[in-house]
Amino acid sequence: MRVLFWGTPDFATPPLRALLGEGFDVVAVVTQPDKPVGRSRSTVKSPPVKTVALEEGIPVLQPAKPAGDDFLAQLRALAPDISVVVAYGHLLPENVIELPRLGTLNIHASLLPRLRGAAPIQAAIREGHDHTGVTIMRVVRRMDAGPCLLQLGTRLHEDETYGDLAQRLSELGAAALVESLALIELGRAEEVPQDESLATYAPKIDRATTRVDWSLDAKAVARVVRAYDPRPGAVATLDGQDVKLFGARLAPSPESAADGEVLSVDDGGMVVACRTGALRLLEVQPTGRRRMATAEWHRGRGIAPGQRFG
């Protein structure tokens, strides 16, 4: 089976490696263009999927957008049997979706129809789900609405961060993809339509989404912090400056404290009051600085008990 692979971030590398390991003929990889990084923007960074592809000698295409006559001609020349999309970063137009003779599949990091959209992993943590998983689905014009070929589930672990869960779901998605393609080759794949009445959504993350609301209870605030760890980071304000927060753990409830008030800082972390309960935060990243332990920030006079986050 000739596979055209679409993907960009680290999440997409285990599925690509799994296809290669199982002997599928990956005819090319389509990924996002290289991007400048750093303050000076003088260093250019390649997508993780590109790095894997070049290591394996696979041709790489990096269009600004997956459209245009020249790009379509390149795809036709590859003669793929099927396309596989894993966190590519652009919605594909209909003529690209339908170009391979077997169409286009996607690995989605939720148990569809729950959590359609751009950020299902973060949403599962933030919303307090105890169970999530991956879905292999057929790509159609409507976002994440195609029929499902295979789903694999998993329980969320206590204190699991976005980074932790993304890694597990990436590996789970790789296994589900290989199994799905094998079923297609054997003519045994069954496509099950989604129940639209059960659909929920996980929209794209923006700055407002990551803002911490200290008027919530401590469990809810902890989920917000874990949902955006290691990136982009949950954000709180101190003295007019943004600070990213990481490593949230529940702490004993204070007898009396204002929402967002810093109760203590020591080598065990920084304890901050919520409307109900309190959190112990292990690491922070003040604006313009690196990520560091809260105790180090305290020793540098960046924070002290009695101050209050907004």
JOPE-V444416 format. One record per helix or strand of 2 or more residues. SS is the DSSP state (helix for helix, strand for strand). FROM is the first residue (numbers start at 0). TO is the last residue. If there is no record, write none. Layout:
[[SS:FROM:TO] [SS:FROM:TO]]
//
This chain:
[[strand:1:6] [helix:9:20] [strand:24:29] [strand:34:36] [strand:42:44] [helix:47:54] [strand:59:60] [helix:68:77] [strand:81:85] [helix:93:96] [strand:103:107] [helix:119:125] [strand:130:137] [strand:147:154] [helix:161:185] [helix:195:197] [helix:217:226] [strand:233:237] [strand:240:250] [strand:260:265] [strand:268:272] [strand:277:285] [strand:291:292] [helix:293:298]]
//
